[in-house]
Amino acid sequence: MPRVVNAVVTKKRRKRLLKRAQGYFGNKSRLFRYAREEIRHADVFAYRDRKREKTVMRKLWIIRINAACRELNIPYCRFINAVKQLKIDLDRRALSELAIHDPEAFKAIVAKAKTVLN
C-alpha cells in the first residue's frame, strides 16, 4: 500500500501564505520558508500596533486641543479640568474635531470653561 501524501492541501496552504507575502522584499515574497517567518513578524507588529494606534491618536488629539487652547489663552490642563467641572460630555477626539472644523463652537466651549476658572 502506498504512503499517504497530502500534496494538494500543502500546496494550497503554501500558495495562500505566499499570496499574503506579495510585495515583501527579496526571498520573503518568493520562498515559503522566509515568507512564513516574515508573515509571522508582520502579524506580531500588526497586533502590537493596533493597540499602539489608540495611544498615538489620543496624543494627537491632545496636541490639537492644546494648540487651539493656547491660541485662546488657556492652558490645556485647565481647559480639560473646566470641561469636566461643567460636565460637558465631549471626549478629546470630539474636542479636537471641533477645534479643527468648527472653531466658533470650540471658542464657545472655551468661553464657558473660562467662566468656571474665574
C-alpha positions as CSV (number, residue, x, y, z in Angstrom):
1,M,0.0,0.0,0.0
2,P,1.5,3.4,-0.9
3,R,2.1,6.0,1.7
4,V,-0.4,8.8,2.2
5,V,0.6,12.2,1.0
6,N,-1.4,15.4,1.2
7,A,0.3,17.4,-1.5
8,V,-2.9,19.2,-2.6
9,V,-3.5,20.7,0.9
10,T,0.2,21.5,1.4
11,K,0.4,23.3,-1.9
12,K,-2.8,25.2,-1.2
13,R,-1.5,26.3,2.2
14,R,1.8,27.4,0.8
15,K,0.2,29.4,-2.1
16,R,-2.1,31.1,0.4
17,L,0.8,32.2,2.5
18,L,2.9,33.3,-0.5
19,K,-0.1,35.4,-1.6
20,R,-0.1,37.2,1.7
21,A,3.7,37.8,1.3
22,Q,3.3,39.6,-2.1
23,G,5.3,42.8,-2.1
24,Y,7.8,41.8,0.5
25,F,11.5,42.4,-0.4
26,G,13.6,39.6,-1.9
27,N,13.2,36.0,-0.9
28,K,10.5,36.9,1.6
29,S,8.0,37.2,-1.2
30,R,9.1,34.1,-3.1
31,L,10.2,31.4,-0.8
32,F,7.8,29.7,1.6
33,R,10.4,29.3,4.4
34,Y,11.2,33.0,4.6
35,A,7.7,34.2,3.7
36,R,6.3,32.3,6.7
37,E,8.8,33.9,9.1
38,E,8.1,37.4,7.7
39,I,4.3,37.0,7.9
40,R,4.7,35.8,11.5
41,H,6.6,39.0,12.2
42,A,4.1,41.1,10.3
43,D,1.2,39.7,12.3
44,V,3.0,40.4,15.6
45,F,3.6,44.0,14.5
46,A,0.1,44.4,13.3
47,Y,-1.3,43.2,16.6
48,R,1.0,45.4,18.7
49,D,0.3,48.5,16.5
50,R,-3.4,48.1,16.7
51,K,-3.0,48.7,20.4
52,R,-0.4,51.4,20.0
53,E,-2.5,53.3,17.5
54,K,-5.0,54.2,20.2
55,T,-2.3,55.8,22.2
56,V,-0.9,57.7,19.3
57,M,-4.3,59.1,18.3
58,R,-5.0,60.2,21.8
59,K,-1.7,62.1,21.9
60,L,-2.5,63.7,18.6
61,W,-5.9,64.9,19.9
62,I,-4.3,66.3,23.0
63,I,-1.7,68.2,20.9
64,R,-4.5,69.7,18.7
65,I,-6.6,70.7,21.6
66,N,-3.6,72.2,23.4
67,A,-2.7,74.2,20.3
68,A,-6.3,75.5,19.9
69,C,-6.4,76.4,23.6
70,R,-3.1,78.2,23.6
71,E,-4.5,80.5,20.8
72,L,-7.4,81.4,23.1
73,N,-5.1,82.0,26.1
74,I,-6.0,79.0,28.3
75,P,-3.7,76.1,29.1
76,Y,-4.8,72.6,28.1
77,C,-4.8,71.2,31.6
78,R,-7.0,73.9,33.0
79,F,-9.3,73.7,30.0
80,I,-9.9,69.9,30.4
81,N,-10.4,70.4,34.1
82,A,-13.1,73.1,33.4
83,V,-14.8,70.9,30.8
84,K,-15.1,68.1,33.4
85,Q,-16.4,70.5,36.0
86,L,-19.0,71.7,33.5
87,K,-20.0,68.1,32.8
88,I,-19.6,68.6,29.1
89,D,-19.6,65.0,27.7
90,L,-17.2,65.5,24.8
91,D,-14.1,63.4,24.6
92,R,-10.8,64.5,23.3
93,R,-11.5,63.2,19.8
94,A,-14.6,65.3,19.6
95,L,-12.9,68.4,21.1
96,S,-10.1,68.2,18.6
97,E,-12.5,67.8,15.7
98,L,-14.4,70.9,16.9
99,A,-11.1,72.8,17.2
100,I,-10.3,72.0,13.6
101,H,-13.6,72.1,11.8
102,D,-15.8,74.3,13.9
103,P,-13.6,76.9,15.7
104,E,-16.6,79.0,16.7
105,A,-18.1,76.2,18.7
106,F,-14.8,75.5,20.2
107,K,-14.4,79.2,21.2
108,A,-17.9,78.9,22.9
109,I,-16.7,75.9,24.9
110,V,-13.5,77.7,25.9
111,A,-15.5,80.8,26.9
112,K,-17.7,78.6,29.2
113,A,-14.6,77.0,30.6
114,K,-13.0,80.4,31.4
115,T,-16.1,81.4,33.4
116,V,-15.6,78.3,35.6
117,L,-12.0,79.1,36.1
118,N,-12.6,82.7,37.2
